[in-house]
Amino acid sequence: MSALKQYYECTVELVTLLQSNIDRDEKTDQVEKALEKRSELIKDIQGPYSDEEKELGKQLLQLEETLASLLAKEKLEIQKNIKDLKVKKASNTKYVNPYQNLSTDGMFYDKKK
């Protein structure tokens, strides 16, 4: 099997993995492994290409766009969850100890000795 065909199959596998609804930690691990495998396969791709490989390359371009949008969507979802977690943590800290960060705007300093 040619390296281009293996790269195509790995990309298809990655797209289906990103579209699945499995646990996010497991999905992230599998995506990382698949991306590493793809990076190794891309090094093995050499020209000249046959007509079949050129057609496969055209399909790969469309698949790469889909993959990029799915990866961007996954990244945004993770960033949103991290941001929400930070907000919850900050509000929980303020709820537990509301007087920890007192403002010093209204303080007076006695200048008399």
N, C-alpha and C positions, 0 to 999 in steps of 0.2 A: 504494500500500500504506500502511495506517495506521501511525502511529508505534508503536502498541501491538503490532501484528503483527510489525514489525521487531524490537521489544524482545524479544518472545517467541522469535523465531527466533535472535536473538543469544544469549539465555539457553540455549536448547537446544544451540546450538553450543558454548557454554562448558561445559555439563555433559558433553557427549560428549568434549570436549577433556580435561577433568579425569579422565575415566574411562579414557582411552587410556593406553597404555604407551610413550610416546615419551620421548626424552631430557629430563631434568628442566629443564635450562637453556632448551631450546627451548620446552618446555611453559610455563615461567614467562613467557617473553617473549610467547608467544601469549595467555596468560591476561591479562597486563597490557594488551595491546592490546584484547582483547575487553571487559575491564572499562571501559576508557576509552570505547569505542564505546557500551557500555550506558549509561554515565553521561551521554553526549551525547543518546542516544535518550530517556532518562527525562525530560529537560527538555522534549521536544517532545510528550509525552503530555498531552492536554487532554480534559476532559469536555465535554458529556455523552456517555455511552457507549451504544452500541446493545446489543441483547441478545447478539449474537455477541461483542462486545468484553467484556461482563460475564462470559460463559462463559470466554473466553480469560483474563480476570483471575483466575478461580478456578483455572484450570490453572496460571497463573503463580505463584500462592501456593504450590502444592505443589512446583513446580519450584524456587522460591526456597529452600524448606527443604532440598531435595536439594542445591542448589548451596552453601548455607551449610555443610552437613555435609561436602561434598567439599572445600571450601576450608579448613575447620578441620582435616580429615585431612591435607591437603597441608602446612599450616602446621606441624602437630605433627611430621610426618616430617622437614621441613627443620630444625626446632629440635632434634630428636633427633640428626640428622646433625651439626649444628654442635657439640652437646655432646660427641658421640663424638670429633669431630675435636680439640676442646680437650683432652680426656682423653689422646688419643694423643700430642698435641704435648707435653703436660706430662710424660708418662711417657718419651717419647723424650728430652726434655731431661735428665731425671734419669738416664737410662741413659748418655747421652753424657758428662755431667759429674756424677757422684754426690756429689762433695764440695763443690759450689757453695754449697748452703744448709746449712751446718753449724749445729747447734743450740748456743746459748750457755748452756744451762741448767747444765751441769756445770763452768763456769769458776770458777777461784779468783782472787781479787785479793789480792795481797800488800800488807798494810797496814803492814808495817815499812818504815822508811826507811833 
